[in-house]
Amino acid sequence: MPTPAPTPTRHLTTAQALLAFLTHQHTESHGVRRRLITATWGIFGHGNVAGLGQALVETGAGPDGMPFLQGRNEQAMVHAATAYARQQGRLCAHAVTTSIGPGATNLVTGAALATINHLPVLLLPGDTFASRPADPVLQQLEVPYAGDVSVNDCLRPVSRYFDRITRPEALVPAALAAMRVLADPAETGAVTLALPQDVQAQAYDWPEEFFADRVWRVRAQEPDQRDLFDAEEAVRAARRPLLVAGGGVRHSRAESALRALADRTGIPVASTQAGKGSLPYDHAADVGGIGHTGTATANHLARTADLVIGVGTRYTDFTTASGTLFQNPEARFLNLNITGFDAHKRGGLTLVGDARAGIVGLLDRLHERTAEGEHLTGYRVEAAYETEYRARKASWEEHVTAVYSAPDDKAVPTQAQVLGVLDTLVTHEDILINAAGSLPGDLHKYWRTRSRDGHHDQYHVEYGYSCMGYEIPAAIGVQLAAPGRPVWALVGDGTYLMNPTEIVTAVQERLPIKVVILDNHGYASIGGLSEAVGGERFGTDYRFRAGDGTYTGEPLPLDLAANAASLGMRTLRAHTIGDLREALKEARASTVPTCVYVETETGDTVSGPPPGDAWWDVPVAETATRPSAARAREEYDRHVAARRHHL
């Protein structure tokens, strides 16, 4: 037998090989090919500087190289990468490299956020020596009962795929497995390849095939035809259907299909935080947010719905009002989701597949045509139902207008009035980012989401993990993915203090993000919740400690605007609604990172909870001596009695 020709190889370190591999990975969706990993974020320490750090220098940042982004906080780098992936429709992602020890464990919160929200990010933390030459090395956790454990194992439960590369050749199957998970819409999330610092620097003869261009096709899975038949039957039998649009609508770019379904059937569409913006606010069938932070219109329809059509939603407790929202005894669920895990929730009929493919398939069945092109009997909700929900929608819009309005331009704005002023300035091109505090509630209830020309991404609220400190780094990631578009990070003072450091990155990269700081001198959201559950706002205000040991003294002399300015950001202060309007207008036009700082009025009843709010289960003390807690428990027991299971 002839001797087979030797397999061509390339002599590289493990870190060099990984980066070379990543530059040749692509996704393909609807005929469009994109590079999967478009850049790497990093903060260097002894656990990655000689491995991945050197490899990034070796690879370069050209068209065939790996662009590098310098971060200031490891958690923030993951947030920026995750927001970038969301803005790119999960078809492109970033990698994040850190040193060992604290740098690696700082990834955990960001990884959890990415995995919970089904958003791809590749994490490359350094790890302790695989060869164990001098245990313990700097920043190594010693576990007496398990020699193979490191702090990176904290990333296992928050990663969709985890591997530790203890030999160079182990990278080949691990890297392929990592790309499969990143590119799979049903499996995606944080992917972790832990890289021991000695293995990163070890050389190996890698097969050239490892560096060939590889395309990961993102398929739009069609639901089973039998399931579509059952779904059609359920819709045709419904008298009060309600569709709940979740994040899956946005991820699959199903907005146009959803609009066609709403136009043809008249089924009203409510939205979760992740799904808001699937229809523009002024579409006749859009009834706004649903659940604990939802509109009175959507929540009324939810309470009386006989069929709830969940599209791309996980049915979190905020959406279901902790199991108390869908009160119609005849209520049944029909769930379209890319994962069987979510499709089977609430005991519903299931459509497992891509949101766009499922909506199109259902609409085709509801409006089939004969061979001559004539419609068979189509489905549309009863005229009285349409009239009812449109009237409620109009009434809600009047309420929003009242909440947005201010007596005059000299007034100090409420939080909702800040949104009202911003509402007058933005277009469909603007992108708003938020995640935590009381702002998500006001945004879900009140924000008038626009969409046009393929832009259905104005509303970017991360509420799967609702992570304080997400907004500013997320704005950077979104701005990298959408250059030329105005990107707003809306933050309270509590969130700002959690993670302001990436302002430096925005300045360094000349990214003209707009940060709006709404200062209410404390944790206002939790303060309100504390009061409702008998906690009496304990520990939620930013004040000096008083003589009795409580934080009830004078307000702290913080100057967050000065802090933002010290990090290199242009800063505009607004004291009144008139000031705010001019500052926001100036910030929107700015070509450099700009902060608008405003102290908000906190005692205005106009911006209080609107009618129709739904419950959220936060357990209250069963026994307490203070009257506020006792009253809160009575209210809690009343709500718990309304909870039901749907089987």
LINZI-V855758 format. One record per pair of residues at least 12 apart in sequence whose ideal C-beta (glycine too) atoms are under 7 Angstrom apart, sorted by the first residue. I is the first residue (numbers start at 1). J is the second residue. D is the distance in whole Angstrom. If there is no record, write none. Layout:
i=I j=J d=D
i=I j=J d=D
This chain:
i=7 j=207 d=5
i=8 j=208 d=4
i=9 j=205 d=4
i=9 j=206 d=6
i=9 j=207 d=6
i=9 j=208 d=6
i=10 j=206 d=5
i=10 j=208 d=6
i=10 j=211 d=7
i=11 j=203 d=6
i=11 j=205 d=6
i=12 j=203 d=7
i=12 j=206 d=6
i=13 j=51 d=7
i=13 j=55 d=6
i=13 j=200 d=7
i=13 j=201 d=6
i=13 j=202 d=6
i=13 j=203 d=5
i=14 j=165 d=7
i=14 j=168 d=5
i=14 j=171 d=6
i=14 j=199 d=5
i=14 j=200 d=5
i=14 j=202 d=6
i=14 j=204 d=7
i=15 j=51 d=4
i=15 j=52 d=5
i=15 j=54 d=7
i=15 j=55 d=4
i=15 j=200 d=4
i=15 j=201 d=7
i=16 j=55 d=4
i=16 j=58 d=6
i=16 j=59 d=7
i=17 j=171 d=6
i=17 j=206 d=5
i=18 j=171 d=6
i=18 j=175 d=7
i=19 j=55 d=5
i=19 j=56 d=7
i=19 j=59 d=5
i=19 j=66 d=5
i=20 j=59 d=7
i=20 j=211 d=5
i=21 j=175 d=5
i=21 j=210 d=6
i=21 j=211 d=6
i=22 j=37 d=4
i=22 j=66 d=7
i=22 j=95 d=7
i=23 j=64 d=6
i=23 j=65 d=7
i=23 j=66 d=6
i=24 j=211 d=6
i=24 j=212 d=6
i=24 j=213 d=5
i=24 j=214 d=6
i=25 j=37 d=6
i=25 j=179 d=5
i=25 j=214 d=6
i=25 j=216 d=7
i=26 j=213 d=7
i=26 j=214 d=7
i=26 j=215 d=5
i=26 j=216 d=7
i=27 j=91 d=5
i=27 j=183 d=5
i=27 j=216 d=5
i=27 j=218 d=6
i=28 j=215 d=5
i=28 j=217 d=5
i=28 j=218 d=7
i=29 j=91 d=6
i=29 j=218 d=4
i=33 j=215 d=7
i=34 j=91 d=5
i=34 j=92 d=5
i=35 j=92 d=7
i=36 j=92 d=6
i=36 j=93 d=6
i=36 j=179 d=7
i=36 j=182 d=7
i=36 j=183 d=6
i=36 j=216 d=7
i=37 j=93 d=6
i=37 j=94 d=7
i=37 j=95 d=5
i=37 j=122 d=6
i=38 j=92 d=5
i=38 j=94 d=7
i=39 j=67 d=4
i=39 j=68 d=7
i=39 j=69 d=6
i=39 j=94 d=5
i=40 j=56 d=7
i=40 j=66 d=5
i=40 j=68 d=6
i=40 j=94 d=7
i=40 j=95 d=4
i=40 j=97 d=6
i=41 j=69 d=5
i=41 j=71 d=5
i=41 j=77 d=4
i=41 j=80 d=7
i=41 j=81 d=6
i=41 j=94 d=6
i=41 j=96 d=5
i=42 j=68 d=6
i=42 j=70 d=7
i=42 j=71 d=7
i=42 j=97 d=4
i=43 j=71 d=5
i=43 j=74 d=6
i=43 j=98 d=6
i=43 j=103 d=6
i=44 j=99 d=7
i=45 j=99 d=3
i=45 j=103 d=6
i=46 j=99 d=6
i=46 j=138 d=7
i=47 j=99 d=4
i=47 j=100 d=3
i=47 j=103 d=7
i=47 j=126 d=3
i=47 j=197 d=5
i=48 j=97 d=5
i=48 j=98 d=6
i=48 j=99 d=5
i=48 j=126 d=4
i=48 j=197 d=7
i=48 j=200 d=7
i=50 j=201 d=6
i=51 j=195 d=7
i=51 j=197 d=6
i=51 j=200 d=3
i=51 j=201 d=5
i=52 j=97 d=5
i=52 j=124 d=6
i=52 j=200 d=6
i=56 j=68 d=5
i=70 j=505 d=7
i=70 j=508 d=7
i=71 j=502 d=7
i=71 j=505 d=6
i=72 j=501 d=4
i=72 j=502 d=6
i=72 j=504 d=6
i=72 j=505 d=6
i=73 j=106 d=7
i=73 j=499 d=6
i=73 j=501 d=5
i=73 j=502 d=7
i=74 j=98 d=5
i=74 j=103 d=5
i=74 j=106 d=4
i=74 j=107 d=5
i=75 j=106 d=5
i=75 j=107 d=7
i=75 j=109 d=5
i=75 j=110 d=5
i=76 j=473 d=4
i=76 j=499 d=6
i=76 j=501 d=7
i=76 j=502 d=5
i=77 j=96 d=5
i=78 j=96 d=6
i=78 j=107 d=6
i=78 j=110 d=3
i=78 j=111 d=6
i=78 j=114 d=7
i=78 j=121 d=6
i=79 j=110 d=5
i=79 j=113 d=7
i=79 j=470 d=5
i=79 j=473 d=4
i=79 j=474 d=5
i=80 j=473 d=4
i=80 j=474 d=7
i=80 j=476 d=5
i=80 j=477 d=4
i=80 j=502 d=7
i=81 j=93 d=7
i=81 j=94 d=4
i=81 j=96 d=6
i=81 j=121 d=5
i=81 j=477 d=6
i=82 j=110 d=7
i=82 j=113 d=6
i=82 j=114 d=4
i=82 j=119 d=5
i=82 j=121 d=5
i=82 j=477 d=7
i=83 j=474 d=4
i=83 j=477 d=4
i=83 j=478 d=5
i=84 j=477 d=4
i=84 j=478 d=7
i=84 j=480 d=6
i=84 j=481 d=5
i=85 j=119 d=5
i=85 j=120 d=5
i=85 j=121 d=6
i=86 j=119 d=5
i=86 j=460 d=7
i=87 j=457 d=7
i=87 j=477 d=7
i=87 j=478 d=5
i=87 j=481 d=4
i=87 j=482 d=6
i=88 j=481 d=5
i=89 j=251 d=7
i=89 j=253 d=6
i=90 j=119 d=6
i=90 j=120 d=6
i=90 j=185 d=6
i=90 j=188 d=6
i=90 j=251 d=6
i=91 j=218 d=7
i=93 j=120 d=4
i=93 j=121 d=6
i=93 j=122 d=6
i=93 j=182 d=6
i=94 j=121 d=6
i=95 j=122 d=4
i=95 j=124 d=6
i=96 j=121 d=7
i=96 j=123 d=5
i=96 j=124 d=7
i=97 j=124 d=4
i=98 j=125 d=5
i=98 j=126 d=6
i=99 j=126 d=5
i=100 j=126 d=4
i=100 j=127 d=6
i=100 j=128 d=6
i=100 j=139 d=5
i=100 j=197 d=7
i=101 j=139 d=3
i=101 j=151 d=6
i=102 j=139 d=7
i=103 j=125 d=7
i=104 j=125 d=4
i=104 j=126 d=7
i=104 j=151 d=6
i=104 j=152 d=5
i=105 j=151 d=5
i=105 j=154 d=6
i=107 j=123 d=5
i=107 j=125 d=6
i=107 j=155 d=6
i=108 j=154 d=5
i=108 j=155 d=6
i=108 j=158 d=6
i=109 j=467 d=6
i=111 j=123 d=6
i=111 j=155 d=6
i=111 j=158 d=4
i=111 j=159 d=6
i=111 j=190 d=4
i=112 j=158 d=4
i=112 j=465 d=6
i=113 j=462 d=7
i=113 j=465 d=4
i=113 j=467 d=5
i=113 j=470 d=7
i=114 j=189 d=6
i=114 j=190 d=4
i=115 j=158 d=5
i=115 j=159 d=7
i=115 j=160 d=6
i=115 j=189 d=3
i=115 j=190 d=5
i=116 j=464 d=4
i=116 j=465 d=5
i=117 j=462 d=7
i=117 j=464 d=4
i=117 j=465 d=7
i=118 j=188 d=6
i=118 j=189 d=6
i=119 j=188 d=7
i=119 j=189 d=7
i=120 j=182 d=4
i=120 j=188 d=5
i=120 j=189 d=7
i=121 j=190 d=5
i=122 j=178 d=7
i=122 j=182 d=6
i=122 j=191 d=5
i=123 j=155 d=7
i=123 j=190 d=6
i=123 j=191 d=7
i=123 j=192 d=4
i=124 j=193 d=6
i=124 j=195 d=6
i=125 j=152 d=5
i=125 j=192 d=7
i=125 j=194 d=6
i=126 j=195 d=6
i=126 j=197 d=5
i=127 j=150 d=6
i=127 j=152 d=5
i=127 j=164 d=6
i=127 j=194 d=4
i=127 j=195 d=6
i=127 j=196 d=4
i=127 j=197 d=7
i=128 j=140 d=5
i=128 j=150 d=5
i=128 j=196 d=6
i=129 j=196 d=6
i=129 j=197 d=6
i=129 j=198 d=5
i=130 j=166 d=4
i=130 j=196 d=4
i=130 j=198 d=6
i=130 j=199 d=5
i=131 j=198 d=5
i=152 j=194 d=4
i=155 j=192 d=5
i=158 j=190 d=6
i=159 j=190 d=5
i=159 j=191 d=6
i=159 j=192 d=4
i=160 j=181 d=5
i=160 j=187 d=6
i=160 j=188 d=6
i=160 j=189 d=4
i=160 j=190 d=6
i=160 j=191 d=6
i=161 j=177 d=6
i=161 j=178 d=6
i=161 j=181 d=4
i=161 j=191 d=5
i=162 j=192 d=5
i=163 j=193 d=6
i=164 j=194 d=4
i=165 j=193 d=6
i=165 j=194 d=7
i=165 j=195 d=6
i=165 j=199 d=6
i=166 j=196 d=6
i=166 j=199 d=6
i=167 j=199 d=7
i=168 j=199 d=6
i=168 j=202 d=5
i=168 j=204 d=4
i=169 j=204 d=6
i=172 j=210 d=6
i=174 j=193 d=6
i=178 j=191 d=5
i=178 j=193 d=6
i=179 j=216 d=6
i=180 j=216 d=7
i=183 j=216 d=4
i=183 j=218 d=6
i=185 j=218 d=6
i=185 j=251 d=7
i=185 j=338 d=5
i=186 j=338 d=5
i=186 j=339 d=5
i=220 j=252 d=7
i=220 j=354 d=4
i=220 j=356 d=6
i=220 j=357 d=5
i=221 j=338 d=7
i=221 j=353 d=4
i=221 j=354 d=5
i=221 j=357 d=7
i=222 j=353 d=6
i=222 j=357 d=5
i=222 j=361 d=7
i=223 j=351 d=4
i=223 j=352 d=6
i=223 j=353 d=4
i=223 j=357 d=7
i=223 j=358 d=5
i=223 j=361 d=6
i=227 j=350 d=6
i=227 j=351 d=5
i=228 j=351 d=7
i=228 j=361 d=5
i=228 j=362 d=6
i=228 j=365 d=6
i=230 j=349 d=5
i=231 j=334 d=6
i=231 j=349 d=6
i=231 j=351 d=6
i=231 j=362 d=6
i=232 j=362 d=7
i=232 j=365 d=4
i=232 j=366 d=6
i=234 j=307 d=6
i=234 j=332 d=7
i=234 j=334 d=5
i=234 j=349 d=6
i=235 j=307 d=7
i=235 j=366 d=6
i=235 j=379 d=6
i=236 j=379 d=5
i=238 j=306 d=5
i=238 j=307 d=4
i=239 j=306 d=6
i=239 j=382 d=7
i=240 j=304 d=6
i=240 j=305 d=5
i=240 j=306 d=5
i=240 j=385 d=6
i=241 j=267 d=5
i=241 j=305 d=7
i=241 j=307 d=4
i=241 j=309 d=6
i=241 j=381 d=7
i=242 j=268 d=6
i=242 j=270 d=6
i=242 j=301 d=5
i=242 j=302 d=6
i=242 j=305 d=4
i=242 j=308 d=6
i=243 j=267 d=5
i=243 j=268 d=7
i=243 j=269 d=5
i=243 j=309 d=4
i=243 j=311 d=6
i=244 j=270 d=5
i=244 j=272 d=7
i=244 j=290 d=6
i=244 j=308 d=6
i=244 j=309 d=7
i=244 j=310 d=5
i=244 j=311 d=7
i=244 j=313 d=5
i=244 j=319 d=7
i=245 j=258 d=6
i=245 j=269 d=6
i=245 j=271 d=5
i=245 j=275 d=4
i=245 j=278 d=4
i=245 j=311 d=6
i=246 j=272 d=5
i=246 j=274 d=6
i=246 j=275 d=4
i=246 j=310 d=7
i=246 j=311 d=6
i=246 j=312 d=4
i=246 j=313 d=3
i=246 j=314 d=7
i=247 j=272 d=7
i=247 j=274 d=3
i=247 j=275 d=6
i=247 j=312 d=6
i=248 j=311 d=6
i=248 j=312 d=2
i=248 j=313 d=7
i=248 j=337 d=6
i=248 j=338 d=6
i=248 j=355 d=4
i=249 j=275 d=5
i=249 j=278 d=4
i=249 j=311 d=6
i=249 j=312 d=5
i=249 j=355 d=5
i=250 j=274 d=7
i=250 j=275 d=6
i=250 j=278 d=6
i=250 j=456 d=7
i=251 j=312 d=7
i=252 j=354 d=5
i=252 j=355 d=4
i=252 j=356 d=5
i=253 j=356 d=6
i=254 j=355 d=4
i=254 j=356 d=4
i=254 j=359 d=6
i=255 j=278 d=5
i=255 j=451 d=7
i=255 j=456 d=4
i=257 j=356 d=5
i=257 j=359 d=4
i=257 j=360 d=5
i=258 j=278 d=6
i=258 j=279 d=7
i=258 j=359 d=6
i=259 j=279 d=6
i=259 j=283 d=7
i=260 j=363 d=6
i=261 j=359 d=5
i=261 j=363 d=5
i=262 j=279 d=7
i=262 j=283 d=7
i=262 j=285 d=4
i=264 j=363 d=6
i=264 j=367 d=6
i=265 j=366 d=6
i=265 j=379 d=6
i=265 j=380 d=5
i=265 j=381 d=6
i=266 j=285 d=7
i=266 j=380 d=5
i=266 j=381 d=4
i=266 j=386 d=5
i=267 j=285 d=7
i=267 j=381 d=6
i=268 j=285 d=5
i=268 j=287 d=5
i=268 j=301 d=6
i=268 j=389 d=5
i=269 j=285 d=5
i=269 j=286 d=6
i=269 j=287 d=7
i=270 j=287 d=5
i=270 j=288 d=7
i=270 j=289 d=7
i=270 j=290 d=4
i=270 j=294 d=7
i=270 j=298 d=4
i=270 j=301 d=7
i=270 j=302 d=7
i=271 j=289 d=6
i=271 j=290 d=7
i=272 j=290 d=7
i=272 j=313 d=5
i=272 j=319 d=5
i=273 j=440 d=6
i=273 j=444 d=6
i=273 j=461 d=5
i=273 j=463 d=4
i=274 j=463 d=7
i=274 j=464 d=7
i=275 j=312 d=7
i=275 j=313 d=7
i=276 j=289 d=6
i=276 j=444 d=6
i=276 j=449 d=6
i=276 j=459 d=5
i=277 j=449 d=4
i=277 j=451 d=6
i=277 j=456 d=6
i=277 j=457 d=7
i=277 j=458 d=6
i=277 j=459 d=4
i=278 j=456 d=7
i=280 j=449 d=6
i=280 j=450 d=6
i=280 j=451 d=5
i=281 j=448 d=4
i=281 j=449 d=5
i=284 j=390 d=6
i=287 j=301 d=6
i=287 j=389 d=6
i=287 j=393 d=6
i=288 j=396 d=7
i=289 j=444 d=4
i=289 j=445 d=6
i=290 j=302 d=6
i=290 j=319 d=6
i=291 j=318 d=5
i=291 j=319 d=4
i=291 j=320 d=7
i=291 j=321 d=6
i=291 j=325 d=6
i=291 j=614 d=6
i=292 j=318 d=5
i=292 j=321 d=6
i=292 j=613 d=7
i=292 j=614 d=5
i=292 j=615 d=7
i=292 j=616 d=4
i=293 j=318 d=6
i=293 j=440 d=6
i=293 j=441 d=4
i=293 j=444 d=4
i=293 j=445 d=6
i=294 j=444 d=7
i=294 j=445 d=7
i=294 j=614 d=6
i=295 j=396 d=5
i=295 j=445 d=6
i=295 j=612 d=6
i=296 j=396 d=6
i=296 j=610 d=6
i=296 j=611 d=5
i=296 j=612 d=2
i=297 j=389 d=7
i=297 j=392 d=4
i=297 j=393 d=5
i=297 j=396 d=5
i=299 j=325 d=7
i=299 j=612 d=5
i=299 j=614 d=5
i=300 j=392 d=6
i=300 j=612 d=6
i=301 j=389 d=6
i=302 j=325 d=5
i=302 j=326 d=6
i=303 j=325 d=6
i=303 j=327 d=5
i=303 j=328 d=7
i=304 j=328 d=6
i=305 j=326 d=6
i=305 j=328 d=6
i=305 j=331 d=6
i=306 j=328 d=6
i=306 j=330 d=5
i=306 j=331 d=6
i=306 j=332 d=7
i=307 j=332 d=6
i=307 j=334 d=6
i=308 j=326 d=6
i=308 j=331 d=6
i=308 j=333 d=5
i=309 j=334 d=5
i=310 j=333 d=6
i=310 j=335 d=5
i=311 j=336 d=5
i=311 j=355 d=5
i=311 j=359 d=7
i=312 j=336 d=7
i=312 j=337 d=6
i=312 j=355 d=5
i=314 j=342 d=5
i=315 j=345 d=5
i=315 j=346 d=6
i=317 j=616 d=7
i=317 j=617 d=6
i=318 j=616 d=6
i=321 j=614 d=4
i=321 j=615 d=5
i=321 j=616 d=7
i=322 j=615 d=6
i=322 j=616 d=6
i=322 j=617 d=4
i=322 j=643 d=7
i=323 j=643 d=4
i=323 j=644 d=6
i=324 j=615 d=5
i=324 j=639 d=6
i=324 j=642 d=4
i=324 j=643 d=5
i=325 j=614 d=5
i=326 j=646 d=7
i=331 j=646 d=7
i=332 j=348 d=7
i=333 j=346 d=4
i=333 j=347 d=7
i=333 j=348 d=3
i=333 j=646 d=6
i=334 j=348 d=6
i=334 j=349 d=5
i=335 j=348 d=4
i=335 j=350 d=6
i=335 j=351 d=7
i=336 j=351 d=4
i=336 j=353 d=7
i=336 j=355 d=6
i=336 j=358 d=4
i=337 j=352 d=7
i=338 j=353 d=7
i=338 j=354 d=6
i=340 j=352 d=5
i=346 j=646 d=5
i=347 j=646 d=5
i=347 j=647 d=4
i=366 j=378 d=6
i=366 j=379 d=4
i=399 j=610 d=6
i=400 j=446 d=5
i=402 j=606 d=7
i=403 j=416 d=5
i=403 j=446 d=6
i=403 j=606 d=6
i=403 j=607 d=6
i=404 j=416 d=6
i=404 j=417 d=6
i=404 j=419 d=7
i=404 j=420 d=3
i=404 j=423 d=6
i=405 j=420 d=7
i=406 j=577 d=5
i=409 j=576 d=6
i=409 j=577 d=5
i=409 j=578 d=3
i=410 j=576 d=5
i=410 j=578 d=6
i=411 j=576 d=6
i=411 j=577 d=5
i=412 j=576 d=6
i=412 j=601 d=5
i=413 j=577 d=5
i=413 j=580 d=6
i=413 j=598 d=7
i=413 j=600 d=6
i=413 j=601 d=6
i=414 j=600 d=6
i=414 j=601 d=5
i=414 j=604 d=5
i=414 j=606 d=7
i=414 j=607 d=4
i=415 j=438 d=7
i=415 j=439 d=7
i=415 j=442 d=6
i=415 j=518 d=6
i=415 j=600 d=5
i=415 j=607 d=6
i=416 j=442 d=5
i=416 j=446 d=6
i=416 j=607 d=4
i=417 j=577 d=6
i=418 j=518 d=6
i=418 j=580 d=7
i=418 j=598 d=6
i=418 j=600 d=6
i=419 j=442 d=6
i=419 j=443 d=7
i=419 j=446 d=6
i=419 j=447 d=6
i=421 j=577 d=6
i=421 j=580 d=5
i=421 j=581 d=5
i=421 j=584 d=6
i=422 j=584 d=6
i=423 j=448 d=6
i=425 j=584 d=6
i=425 j=585 d=6
i=425 j=588 d=6
i=427 j=450 d=7
i=428 j=450 d=4
i=428 j=451 d=6
i=428 j=452 d=4
i=428 j=455 d=5
i=428 j=458 d=6
i=429 j=455 d=6
i=429 j=485 d=5
i=429 j=486 d=6
i=430 j=458 d=6
i=430 j=486 d=5
i=430 j=488 d=6
i=431 j=457 d=6
i=431 j=458 d=6
i=431 j=460 d=6
i=431 j=478 d=6
i=431 j=482 d=7
i=431 j=485 d=6
i=431 j=487 d=5
i=431 j=488 d=7
i=432 j=458 d=6
i=432 j=459 d=6
i=432 j=460 d=6
i=432 j=488 d=5
i=432 j=490 d=6
i=433 j=460 d=5
i=433 j=471 d=5
i=433 j=474 d=5
i=433 j=475 d=5
i=433 j=478 d=6
i=433 j=487 d=7
i=433 j=488 d=7
i=433 j=489 d=5
i=433 j=490 d=7
i=434 j=461 d=5
i=434 j=471 d=6
i=434 j=490 d=5
i=435 j=461 d=7
i=435 j=462 d=4
i=435 j=463 d=7
i=435 j=466 d=6
i=435 j=467 d=5
i=435 j=470 d=4
i=435 j=471 d=6
i=436 j=466 d=5
i=436 j=467 d=6
i=436 j=468 d=4
i=436 j=495 d=6
i=437 j=492 d=4
i=437 j=494 d=6
i=437 j=495 d=6
i=437 j=524 d=7
i=437 j=525 d=5
i=438 j=524 d=5
i=438 j=525 d=4
i=438 j=528 d=7
i=439 j=490 d=6
i=439 j=492 d=6
i=440 j=461 d=5
i=440 j=463 d=6
i=440 j=466 d=7
i=443 j=461 d=6
i=445 j=610 d=6
i=447 j=459 d=6
i=460 j=478 d=7
i=462 j=474 d=7
i=468 j=494 d=6
i=468 j=495 d=5
i=468 j=498 d=4
i=469 j=495 d=6
i=469 j=498 d=4
i=469 j=499 d=3
i=471 j=489 d=4
i=471 j=490 d=7
i=471 j=491 d=5
i=471 j=495 d=6
i=472 j=489 d=5
i=472 j=491 d=7
i=472 j=499 d=6
i=472 j=500 d=6
i=472 j=502 d=5
i=472 j=503 d=6
i=472 j=515 d=6
i=473 j=499 d=7
i=473 j=502 d=4
i=474 j=489 d=7
i=475 j=487 d=5
i=475 j=489 d=4
i=475 j=513 d=4
i=476 j=502 d=6
i=476 j=505 d=6
i=476 j=506 d=5
i=476 j=511 d=6
i=476 j=513 d=6
i=479 j=511 d=5
i=479 j=513 d=5
i=486 j=514 d=6
i=486 j=588 d=5
i=487 j=513 d=5
i=487 j=514 d=7
i=488 j=514 d=5
i=488 j=516 d=6
i=489 j=513 d=6
i=489 j=515 d=5
i=490 j=516 d=5
i=491 j=515 d=7
i=491 j=517 d=6
i=492 j=518 d=5
i=492 j=520 d=7
i=492 j=524 d=7
i=493 j=517 d=7
i=493 j=519 d=4
i=493 j=520 d=7
i=493 j=521 d=7
i=493 j=560 d=6
i=494 j=522 d=7
i=494 j=523 d=5
i=496 j=517 d=5
i=496 j=560 d=6
i=500 j=563 d=7
i=500 j=564 d=7
i=500 j=567 d=7
i=503 j=564 d=6
i=503 j=567 d=4
i=503 j=568 d=7
i=503 j=569 d=5
i=503 j=593 d=7
i=504 j=567 d=5
i=504 j=568 d=6
i=506 j=593 d=4
i=507 j=567 d=7
i=507 j=568 d=4
i=507 j=569 d=7
i=507 j=593 d=5
i=511 j=593 d=6
i=512 j=590 d=6
i=512 j=591 d=5
i=512 j=592 d=6
i=512 j=593 d=6
i=513 j=593 d=5
i=514 j=587 d=5
i=514 j=588 d=7
i=514 j=594 d=5
i=515 j=564 d=7
i=515 j=595 d=5
i=516 j=596 d=5
i=517 j=560 d=5
i=517 j=595 d=6
i=517 j=597 d=5
i=518 j=598 d=6
i=518 j=600 d=5
i=519 j=560 d=6
i=519 j=597 d=7
i=519 j=598 d=7
i=519 j=599 d=5
i=519 j=600 d=7
i=520 j=600 d=5
i=520 j=602 d=5
i=521 j=541 d=6
i=521 j=542 d=5
i=521 j=555 d=5
i=522 j=540 d=5
i=522 j=541 d=4
i=522 j=542 d=5
i=523 j=540 d=4
i=524 j=602 d=7
i=526 j=540 d=5
i=527 j=540 d=4
i=527 j=541 d=7
i=529 j=618 d=6
i=532 j=632 d=7
i=533 j=618 d=5
i=533 j=620 d=5
i=533 j=632 d=5
i=534 j=620 d=6
i=534 j=621 d=6
i=534 j=624 d=6
i=534 j=626 d=7
i=534 j=628 d=5
i=534 j=629 d=3
i=534 j=632 d=4
i=536 j=628 d=6
i=539 j=551 d=6
i=542 j=555 d=6
i=542 j=556 d=5
i=542 j=558 d=7
i=543 j=555 d=6
i=543 j=556 d=6
i=544 j=556 d=7
i=560 j=597 d=6
i=561 j=573 d=6
i=561 j=595 d=7
i=561 j=597 d=4
i=564 j=595 d=4
i=569 j=593 d=5
i=569 j=594 d=7
i=569 j=595 d=5
i=570 j=590 d=7
i=570 j=592 d=5
i=570 j=593 d=7
i=570 j=594 d=5
i=570 j=595 d=7
i=571 j=595 d=5
i=571 j=597 d=6
i=572 j=586 d=6
i=572 j=587 d=6
i=572 j=594 d=7
i=572 j=595 d=7
i=572 j=596 d=5
i=573 j=597 d=5
i=574 j=596 d=6
i=574 j=597 d=7
i=574 j=598 d=4
i=580 j=598 d=6
i=583 j=596 d=5
i=584 j=596 d=6
i=615 j=639 d=5
i=620 j=632 d=5
i=620 j=633 d=5
i=620 j=636 d=4
i=621 j=633 d=7
